[in-house]
Amino acid sequence: MPLNDDQKANLSAPLNRSQVKERRQGGRTFSYVEGWHVIAEANRIFGFDGWQRETIFVTCIADYEREIGENKLPGFGVTYICKVRVTVGDIVREGFGSGHGIDRDRGLAHESAVKEAETDAMKRAFMTFGNPFGLALYDKEQSNVVDESELRRRQALGARRAEFIEHLKATIANEFASREKLGEWWNSEGQRAARRRYELSDEEVEMLKALVLAKAEQLGGAAREA
């Protein structure tokens, strides 16, 4: 089953900055989204029964004794690698991840490492679906990571844009008796400004232009393209 329009809109929406966390590692700062957020977004966008997660393999690649903390207490360090498959309808995505566990108890170190590896692999698989799952963080400029107010503005604009597009479709289909009037309307400065105001994408403009040209052909000729 293909993704519907609402799901596509959600997947292309920006990532809420409040969901972005940071950690220091190796002297660098990394941005990430937490595993629970990815699962919550998957439930919201695809539905609770609309997606599946499958662990393909999980393998321990390191298990060694080590000292822990400032007091250098004896303990264990464990590392796992993992591959997870995510299925949404007919769409299958996979991700690899790793997890590290440090604990005085060897079993707890393994448990922590396995959980982290599975979560990391799941997030990498979901990341390929779009910004809400962390794809926006792979852009160094993070242009699709926005604060709450900007996110709400874009969501409201998206709803108005959908209504505007439906209005244009109805206008093209029903309001013109000649190709000249249709062309004048489509190429008018008012319509150009409206398309800019509602921030129509290139794909949306091309879709509407195709409707204009098809209508012009019905009316007996081709409208001049803008």
N, C-alpha and C positions, 0 to 999 in steps of 0.2 A: 504494500500500500504506500503510495507516494505521500510526501508531506503536504499538508494543506496550507492555505495562504496564511492563516493565523500562526501556524508553527514556523513558517518561513520568516514571517515578520518578527517573531520572538527571537529566532536564531540570529537575525541580522541586527537586532537591537544592541545598543552599547551595554557595557558591563558597569554596574553600579559600583562606584569607587568605595562605598562603605563595605563591600564584600571582599575587598582586596586586603590581604595580610602581607606582612613582610618578615623576612628572617635573615639573619647574618650567617654567612657560611664562607669560609676561606677568605675572609677580609672583604667580601662583596655582599651587597644587599639584593635579595631576590624577592620578587612579588609573586603571590600565588593566591588561589582560592581554595578553601577548605573542602574536604571530601563531602561533608554533610550538605554543603551548599550545592555542589554538583548534583547530588542525588535529589535534593529538593527541586532544583531547576528542571531536572529530567522528569520528575513527577508532574510539575506544573505545565511544561511544554508538551510532553508526549502522553501524559496520563499515567496513572499508577500501574495500569496493565498494558501500557503501550511500549515498553522497552524491556530488554533482558540483559543481564550481565552474566558472563561465564568466565571462570578462571581456567585458562588453557593449560598453564603450568605454573608452578611456583617451586623454586629450587634454592636450597641453601648453598651459598658459595663461600661462606666464611664462618668459622665457629672457633673462637680462641679465648684463652684466659687473658684478662687485662686488669689494670688497676682503675678504680672508679673514684672520681671526685678529688677534692683537695686533700682528703685524708688518705687517699690511695688505698681504698679498701679493695680486697680481692673480688673479682667479678668476671663477667663474660661479655664479649662483643660478638654479635651475630649479624650477618648480612644475607638477605634473600633477593633474588630477582624474580620477576613475575610477568606473565603475559595475560591480558584480559581482553575478552571480546565483548563488544556492546552491539546489540541488534535492535534496531528500530524499524519495524515493518520489514521491508526488503533491504534496508540499508545495514551494512555490517562494517564496523570500524574496530580496529585493534590498537592496543597500546602496550608498551613495555614500561616497567617501573622497577624501582629498587627500594628496599627498606632496611633500616638499621636498628638493632636493638641492643641496649646496654643495660645490664642489671646484675645484681649480685646472685640472682637465681637464674640458672641457665634456661629453664623452661620459660620463664617470663620474658627473657631476652628474645627467645625464638618467637613467642607469641607477638611481641611488639613489632619485631621485624617483618613477620608475615603480614600483619594488618597494614603496616605502612607500605609494603611493596604492592599489595593488592589495591590499596587506595590510590597510590601513585600511578599504577598502570591504568586503572579505571579513569582517572582524571585525564590522562594523556589520550585515551580513546575518545572520551567525550569532547575534549578540546577541539577535535576536528569538525565538530558540528557548528561551532560559532562562538561569538563573543561572550555570551552568558556563562559559558563553561571554561573561560580563561583564554580563549584564542586572542582576545584583545591585548593580553599581557605580552605576547610575543612581538608586538610592535614596540620598538624602543621609544617612540614618541607617545605611545598609549593614547592615541587620538580617539579611540572608541571606549575609553574609560572615563566616565563622567560622574559628577556628583548627583545627589538625589534630585535637586531642582531641575537640572538640565535633562535628566532622565525622564522626569514627569513632563517636561516641555516637549520632548521628542515623542513621547507616547501620545500626548494630546494631539500633536501635529500629525502623527501617523493616522489617528482616527479621522481627523479632518481631511487628510489627504485622500484616504479611501473614499470618503463621501464625495469629495471633489472629482475624483476620477470617475465614479459612477455617474455623477452629474454630467461630465463631459461626454461619456459614452451615450447617455440618453439624448443629449443635445445633438451629437453627430448623427445619431440614427433618425431623429424625428423632426429637427427644427429647420431643415433647409430644403428649398425646392430647386435650387440651382447650384451648380458647382462654383460659380463665381462668388456667390454669397458665402458658401462654405469656406472657400479659400481665403476670402477677406477676413472672415471671423477667426480662422485658425492662425493667420499671420498677423492679426492685429496686435498692437502694442499692449492692449489690455489683457489679451490671452497670454502673451509672452510673460508679462509681469505676474499674472496669476500662477503660471506654471513655476516661475522662480519662487514666488512667495510660499507655495506649498512644497517646495523643495522636491519636485518630481525627479526621479532618477532617470538616467539616459534610457534605461530599458522601458520605463513607464512612458516616456515621451515617444519612443519608437513604436510602442504598442498602440498609442493613440493616433500617431501619424499614419500607421497602417490602416486604422479604421477610417480616417479621413480620406485616404486614397481609395479605399474600397467603396466608400459612399460616393465619392466623386465619379468613379467609374459607373456606378448605378445611375447617376444623374446625367451621364452622357459624356464624360471626359475625365481628365486627370486634374486634380487640384495642384496648384503650385506648392512645392514643398518648402517648409521653413526650416 
